[in-house]
Amino acid sequence: MDGDLLPIGQFARLSRLSVKQLRHYDELGLLCPAYVDPGTGYRYYRTDQARAALSIGLLRSLDVPLPVVAEVLSGTAGALRTVRDDLEGELARRRRTLAALERVLADGLPAAEVRVVTEPARRAFLAREVATGPDDVARATSAAVAAALSRPLNGPPDLVGLFPVEFGDDFPVVVALAADDGDQVLDGGVFATATHLGPYDQIQLTAHAVLAWCAERGHPMAGPVREVYVSDPATTEPERLVTHVMIPLEERR
């Protein structure tokens, strides 16, 4: 053996990793020992492997997944960008959750005023997008809105979002652009509705109030849930956005 080799315990102390971690990284092919004694199976490492070991420890402390750590160690350009983007997305989600929680703390559990309305059937153009989970609703909705607004308009857009009552792993998000020459029909019927005032990412609070109202009166949780966008988000502050949340109470016509 080379005199530069260190037994695994000594190398673990040098690299600030545990022996268990070093064995795991060896099994993954992430950091293999320089020499393994064929008789005893003891692992030995070179001192110049300490930099890689310390880098692994640093990246793991930053919540970088092991497959990405391997890419970084191999010199893959941009390997950390996806991790950064994922963390930014998670941070944004946490901020939205915190804002909704602050609203509940300030105002109590949602108890918006619910009323019953009758809506006529309307012609509309429909744009569909698939959301890959609850955290993807905002992106999917924005994409569907952009698709709906890609056609020429004769006046302010009249947009309605359609969402399933329950979100799964993959589910459709539909945005309807009401128009007299629309190629599809947005069904009418009787709806329970409440008005949401505030950011779109807190609409679930008002939707909860409408769903609770329906449940208390024995109405089945039919869908889709509608969001009627009254305000223009391009010219309206988030806290002043007005959205009507609507849930069908009987068979739509």
C-alpha positions in Angstrom: 0.0 0.0 0.0 1.0 3.6 -0.6 2.1 5.4 2.6 -0.2 8.3 1.6 -3.3 6.1 2.2 -5.5 6.6 5.3 -7.8 4.1 6.9 -11.5 4.9 6.7 -11.8 6.1 10.3 -8.9 8.5 10.0 -10.1 9.8 6.6 -13.6 10.2 8.1 -12.3 12.6 10.8 -10.2 14.4 8.2 -13.2 14.9 5.8 -15.8 15.6 8.6 -17.9 12.7 7.4 -19.0 9.6 9.2 -17.7 6.1 8.4 -21.3 5.1 7.5 -21.5 8.0 5.1 -18.2 7.1 3.4 -19.4 3.5 3.0 -22.7 4.7 1.5 -20.9 7.0 -0.9 -18.7 4.1 -1.9 -21.8 2.0 -2.6 -23.2 4.7 -4.8 -19.9 5.2 -6.7 -19.8 8.8 -5.5 -16.5 8.5 -3.6 -14.7 5.2 -3.8 -11.7 4.3 -1.7 -8.3 4.4 -3.3 -7.6 0.9 -2.1 -9.6 -2.0 -0.5 -7.7 -4.7 1.3 -8.7 -8.0 -0.5 -8.2 -9.9 2.7 -10.0 -7.8 5.3 -12.2 -5.6 3.1 -10.8 -2.5 4.9 -11.1 0.7 2.9 -8.3 3.2 2.5 -8.4 6.7 1.0 -5.8 9.1 -0.3 -5.4 12.5 1.3 -6.1 14.2 -2.0 -9.6 12.7 -1.9 -10.4 14.9 1.2 -11.3 17.9 -1.0 -14.0 15.8 -2.8 -15.3 14.4 0.5 -15.5 17.9 2.0 -17.3 19.1 -1.1 -19.8 16.3 -0.8 -20.4 17.3 2.9 -20.9 21.0 1.9 -23.3 20.3 -0.9 -25.4 17.9 1.2 -25.6 20.6 3.9 -27.2 22.8 1.2 -29.8 20.1 0.4 -28.2 19.2 -2.9 -29.4 15.7 -3.9 -26.7 13.0 -4.3 -27.2 12.6 -8.0 -26.6 16.3 -8.5 -23.6 16.1 -6.2 -22.1 13.5 -8.5 -22.7 15.8 -11.5 -21.0 18.7 -9.7 -18.0 16.5 -8.8 -17.7 15.4 -12.4 -17.7 19.0 -13.6 -21.1 19.1 -15.3 -21.8 22.8 -16.1 -25.0 24.2 -14.6 -25.7 21.1 -12.4 -26.8 23.3 -9.5 -29.2 25.6 -11.3 -32.1 23.1 -11.1 -31.5 22.7 -7.4 -31.5 26.5 -7.0 -34.7 26.8 -9.0 -36.4 24.0 -7.0 -35.4 25.7 -3.7 -36.7 29.1 -5.0 -40.0 27.4 -5.9 -40.3 25.8 -2.5 -39.5 29.1 -0.8 -42.2 30.8 -2.9 -44.7 28.1 -1.9 -43.8 28.5 1.8 -44.3 32.2 1.5 -47.7 31.7 0.0 -48.6 29.3 2.8 -47.4 31.7 5.4 -49.4 34.5 3.9 -52.6 32.3 4.0 -51.8 31.3 7.6 -51.4 34.9 8.6 -54.8 35.7 7.1 -56.4 32.8 9.1 -54.7 34.0 12.2 -56.0 37.6 11.6 -59.5 36.7 10.5 -60.2 33.2 11.8 -61.2 30.2 9.7 -62.9 31.2 6.4 -66.5 32.1 6.7 -67.2 34.1 3.6 -70.8 35.1 2.9 -72.3 32.4 0.5 -75.2 33.1 -1.8 -77.0 31.1 -4.4 -77.1 32.3 -8.0 -78.3 31.1 -11.4 -76.0 31.4 -14.3 -77.0 31.0 -18.0 -75.0 28.9 -20.4 -72.4 30.9 -22.4 -70.4 30.5 -25.5 -66.7 30.4 -24.8 -63.2 29.4 -26.0 -61.5 26.9 -23.7 -57.8 26.5 -23.1 -56.6 23.5 -21.2 -53.3 22.8 -19.3 -52.3 19.8 -17.1 -51.1 20.6 -13.6 -48.7 18.0 -12.1 -49.8 18.7 -8.5 -51.2 21.4 -6.2 -48.0 23.3 -6.4 -48.3 23.5 -10.2 -51.7 25.1 -10.3 -50.4 28.7 -10.6 -48.2 27.8 -13.5 -50.9 25.7 -15.3 -53.5 28.5 -14.8 -51.1 31.2 -16.1 -50.4 29.0 -19.2 -54.1 28.4 -19.8 -54.8 32.1 -19.4 -52.1 33.0 -21.9 -53.5 30.5 -24.4 -57.0 31.8 -24.0 -55.9 35.4 -24.5 -53.9 34.5 -27.6 -56.9 35.2 -29.8 -58.1 38.7 -30.8 -60.4 40.4 -28.3 -63.2 42.9 -28.9 -63.1 44.2 -25.3 -61.9 43.4 -21.8 -61.4 39.6 -21.4 -64.1 37.7 -19.5 -62.2 34.8 -18.0 -63.4 31.8 -15.9 -61.1 29.2 -14.4 -62.3 25.6 -14.0 -60.7 23.4 -11.4 -61.4 19.9 -10.0 -62.7 19.7 -6.4 -59.8 17.5 -5.4 -56.2 17.8 -6.8 -54.3 14.6 -7.7 -50.9 14.0 -9.2 -52.1 15.2 -12.7 -55.3 17.0 -13.3 -56.7 19.4 -15.9 -56.9 23.2 -15.4 -59.2 24.9 -17.9 -59.6 28.6 -18.5 -62.7 29.7 -20.4 -62.8 33.0 -22.4 -66.4 33.9 -22.7 -67.2 35.2 -26.2 -70.3 35.3 -28.4 -68.5 33.4 -31.2 -67.0 30.8 -28.8 -66.7 27.3 -30.2 -67.8 25.6 -27.0 -70.4 26.0 -24.3 -69.7 27.0 -20.7 -72.6 25.3 -18.9 -75.1 27.2 -16.8 -76.9 26.2 -13.7 -77.4 27.0 -10.0 -74.2 27.7 -8.0 -73.2 28.5 -4.5 -70.8 31.4 -4.7 -68.8 33.7 -2.5 -66.5 36.7 -3.4 -62.8 36.5 -2.7 -60.9 39.7 -2.1 -57.2 39.3 -2.3 -54.3 37.4 -4.0 -55.1 34.5 -6.2 -52.9 32.2 -4.1 -55.3 32.7 -1.2 -58.4 31.8 -3.1 -58.4 28.3 -1.4 -59.6 30.1 1.8 -62.8 31.3 0.1 -63.2 28.0 -1.7 -63.0 26.3 1.7 -65.9 28.5 3.0 -68.1 27.6 0.0 -67.3 23.9 0.2 -68.1 24.0 4.0 -71.4 25.7 3.2 -72.3 23.0 0.6 -71.3 20.2 3.0 -73.4 21.6 5.9 -76.4 21.5 3.6 -75.8 18.1 2.2 -74.8 19.2 -1.3 -72.4 16.7 -3.1 -69.0 18.0 -3.8 -69.5 18.3 -7.6 -67.3 20.2 -9.9 -65.6 21.8 -11.4 -65.0 24.7 -9.1 -65.2 28.0 -10.9 -63.1 31.1 -10.4 -64.6 34.1 -12.2 -61.9 36.7 -12.5 -63.5 40.2 -12.1 -60.3 42.2 -11.8 -57.4 42.8 -14.2 -54.3 41.6 -12.4 -52.2 43.8 -14.6 -53.7 47.0 -13.2 -55.0 45.8 -9.8 -53.0 45.4 -6.6 -53.0 41.7 -5.3 -54.9 42.7 -2.1 -57.7 44.3 -4.2 -58.2 41.5 -6.7 -61.9 40.4 -6.9 -62.7 36.8 -7.8 -66.0 35.0 -7.5 -65.7 31.3 -6.4 -68.6 29.2 -7.6 -69.6 25.6 -7.0 -72.5 23.9 -8.9 -75.4 22.8 -6.7 -77.4 20.9 -9.3 -77.0 19.4 -12.7 -75.7 22.1 -15.0 -77.6 22.9 -18.2 
